[in-house]
Amino acid sequence: MAPTPSSLSQPYNLRCTLTFGDIYGQILIWMAVIFVSLAAGLALMGASRPLFALVGVGLILVLSLPFLLFAFTTTLLNHIALVPEPERRSPS
């Protein structure tokens, strides 16, 4: 069935149903990645390799950041919906 002109001009509301629980796991995993990289950096720092420590921590953070941003944005986009506005009745 083809859409009618009146259904094409129907107004829509933008709804976001994202809650903290939806991204909680992603935040915990990224915090674990940060703590593991810092622990590795401290271990290398104690082994008199400060340059390797800084490069290692920076590399881990730089490589993990795009995955974090991708996970956040896809989770956000999955919780955005266009909901048609209910039809308003004109007073008669």
C-alpha positions as CSV (number, residue, x, y, z in Angstrom):
1,M,0.0,0.0,0.0
2,A,1.5,3.3,-1.1
3,P,1.8,6.1,1.6
4,T,-0.7,8.9,1.3
5,P,0.4,12.5,1.3
6,S,-1.2,13.1,4.7
7,S,0.9,10.2,6.3
8,L,4.1,11.6,4.8
9,S,3.6,15.0,6.5
10,Q,2.8,13.5,9.9
11,P,5.0,15.0,12.6
12,Y,7.3,12.7,14.6
13,N,8.9,12.9,18.0
14,L,12.5,12.0,18.6
15,R,12.7,9.6,21.6
16,C,15.9,8.5,23.3
17,T,15.6,5.5,25.7
18,L,19.3,5.2,26.6
19,T,19.9,4.6,30.3
20,F,23.1,4.3,32.3
21,G,22.6,0.5,32.5
22,D,22.9,0.3,28.7
23,I,26.5,1.5,28.7
24,Y,27.5,0.4,32.2
25,G,29.3,-2.7,30.9
26,Q,31.2,-0.8,28.3
27,I,32.4,1.7,30.9
28,L,33.6,-1.1,33.2
29,I,35.5,-2.9,30.4
30,W,37.2,0.3,29.3
31,M,38.2,1.1,32.9
32,A,39.6,-2.4,33.1
33,V,41.7,-1.7,30.0
34,I,42.9,1.6,31.4
35,F,43.9,-0.1,34.7
36,V,45.7,-3.0,33.0
37,S,47.6,-0.6,30.8
38,L,48.6,1.6,33.8
39,A,49.7,-1.6,35.7
40,A,51.8,-2.6,32.7
41,G,53.2,0.9,32.5
42,L,54.2,0.9,36.1
43,A,55.8,-2.5,35.8
44,L,57.9,-1.3,32.9
45,M,58.7,1.9,34.7
46,G,60.0,-0.2,37.6
47,A,62.1,-2.2,35.2
48,S,64.0,1.0,34.3
49,R,62.2,1.3,30.9
50,P,60.3,4.6,31.3
51,L,60.1,5.2,27.5
52,F,58.6,1.8,26.9
53,A,56.1,2.4,29.7
54,L,54.9,5.7,28.3
55,V,54.7,4.4,24.8
56,G,52.9,1.3,25.9
57,V,50.2,3.1,27.9
58,G,49.7,5.7,25.2
59,L,49.4,3.0,22.5
60,I,46.9,1.0,24.5
61,L,44.8,4.1,25.2
62,V,45.0,5.4,21.6
63,L,44.1,2.0,20.1
64,S,41.2,1.4,22.5
65,L,39.6,4.8,22.2
66,P,38.1,4.3,18.7
67,F,36.5,1.0,19.9
68,L,35.0,2.8,22.9
69,L,33.6,5.6,20.8
70,F,32.2,3.1,18.3
71,A,30.5,1.1,21.0
72,F,29.0,4.3,22.6
73,T,27.7,5.7,19.4
74,T,26.2,2.5,18.1
75,T,24.5,1.9,21.5
76,L,23.2,5.5,21.4
77,L,21.9,5.1,17.9
78,N,20.2,1.9,18.7
79,H,18.2,3.7,21.4
80,I,16.9,6.6,19.3
81,A,13.5,6.2,17.7
82,L,11.2,8.4,15.7
83,V,7.7,8.0,17.2
84,P,4.7,9.4,15.3
85,E,2.8,12.0,17.2
86,P,-0.7,11.1,18.1
87,E,-3.3,12.7,16.0
88,R,-4.9,15.7,17.7
89,R,-8.6,16.1,17.4
90,S,-9.9,19.5,16.5
91,P,-12.5,20.9,18.9
92,S,-15.9,20.8,17.3
